Amino acid sequence: MTAAVDDDLWSAVGDPTRRRMLDLLLANGDGTATSLSEQLPVTRQAIAKHLGVLDRVGLVHAMPAGRERRYRVDEAQLARAVAQLSSVGAAWDARLRRIKRIAEAIQRDKDQRGTPR
């Protein structure tokens, strides 16, 4: 994935309504803007716009179903997103451990020199 795709992907899943929609689609197997609007406190039109965002980043795919479109989660793309999030989390954990070690070393150095805290 490119940086632009990553930014679009994280922007898409950064919205709580879209995350809830993904949860519902995963739980139900698929859904339409109408069926999702019945389960969420937003209009059908807002749901359709959110689905468009999720579709553009590849997290869902639409299939024609009469007058509506049925949406299904692309589980491979979702797995890639989860893997990316895990990787970012691990990198931040490593950074925080390094910061902690540096802060502890500074504190030990102060304690050894007798510098008041």
N, C-alpha and C positions, 0 to 999 in steps of 0.2 A: 504494500500500500504506500502511496505517496503521502507527503505531509498534508497536502490539500485534502485528500480523501480522509485522512485521519481527523483533520479539523472538522470536516463536514460530519463525519461519523459521530464524533464526540459531541458536536453541537446538537445532532439529532437525538442522541440518547440522554443529553443533559436536561431535557424537558421532562418533568414528572408525568405529564399527561401521556407523552409518547412512551415512556417506560411502562406505564400502566396498560397502555394499548398492547404493547409487546407481551406483557404478562397474560392479558386476556386472550390474545391470539394463540399463544403457546398453550394455554389451558384448554381452549376450545378447538384447536387445530386450524381454524381459519375464522374469518368474519368479514362482514361488510361494514361500511360506514354507518348504515342504519342500525345494525345489531350492536355495534360498539357504542353508538350514541345512546342506546337504551341502557347501557351499563355504566356510563360516565356522565359527569355533570357538565357536559359541553354539547353544543349543537352538532347536528350531523355535518353541517358545512365545515365547522372547525375540525371535526374528526377527519373529514376528507382531506383537508389541508395537511394535517399531521401525517396522514397516511402517505400523502405525496412526498413529504420530507423523508419518511422512512423508506419509501420506494426508491428515491433518488440515491440514497446511500447504500442500497442493496440489502437492507435488513428485512424488507418484505417484498413480495412479488404479487402482482394482481393478475387475476384470471377473470375474464368476462363471465357473468352469471346473469343472464337475462338483462334487465335494465340496470343492474348494479355490477360491481366488481367485488370479487371475493379476494381477500388478502390472506397470505400465508407467510409465516416467518421463514426467512432463509437461515436455516440453522447453522450452515457452514459460516456464513458471514457473522452471525451472532457469536459463534465459537471464536472466530478471529478477534472480535471486539473484546470478548472476555479474556482471551489470551493477552491482548495488548494491555488491558487494564491490570492484569496480574503482573505483567512485566513492569509497567510504570510504578505500581505499588512496591515491587521488590527494589527498584532503583531508588525510590524515595526512602525506603527503610534503610538501605545501605548508606545513603547520604546522612540520614539522621543518626545512624550509629557512628559515623565518622565525626560529625559535629559533637556528639556526646563525648567521644574519646578526646577530642581537642579541648573541650570545656573542662573535662576532668583533669587533663594534663596541666592546663593553666591553673586550675584550683590547687593541684598538688604543688606546683611550683611556688604559688603564693604562700601556701602553708609552710613549705620548707624554708622560705626566706623570712617567715614571720610577719608577713604583710597582713595587716588587719583586713578582715572581710568587709 
